[in-house]
Amino acid sequence: MIILDIETTGFSPNRDKIIDFYAIKVTPKLEIIDSFESLVNPRIPIPSRITEITSITNEMVKDAPIFREIKDQIWHFVQNQPIFGYYVNFDKRFLSAFDLRMGIAPFHDYSTYVKKQVPGAQSYKLTAIAKMFNINYKAHRAKADVMALHALMKKLGYSFA
């Protein structure tokens, strides 16, 4: 299965762009067997608010590939496997907008599983849930978010439901 995350220049797949992509391929026992990582040149300026949140600067992505140049590699990496993410519908909307094949991939939102396993939490943001389980990380970079989710899945298990 695949665990993935993206960072973007904003919230609209119609006008905003992907700037950071990270995915890991894991066994049923959640052992990492492969990964795919890339910054992405959005070909538009990264808003200062997004740089504040993600620490990704225009300078960092200026020589990175545009999404079109890596979308086939991403598809080859994830195809035919269940994809897990935290509030993954956001990621799916962006990935589907930039590569229609991603719209048919089987996405599973792990936040739904967490809400069943941890009822009554004050917040269901990944940072808050990770903190509850002593998983420390710097949020809002694709790799860090994926690795935090991976650690959380190892602690709580996972479900396709």
Secondary structure, 3 states (H helix, E strand, C coil): CEEEEEEECCCCCCCCCEEEEEEEEECCCCCEEEEEEEECCCCCCCCHHHHHHHCCCHHHHCCCCCHHHHHHHHHHHHCCCCEEECCHHHHHHHHHHHCHHHHHCCEEEHHHHHHHHCCCCCCCCHHHHHHHCCCCCCCCCHHHHHHHHHHHHHHHCCCCC
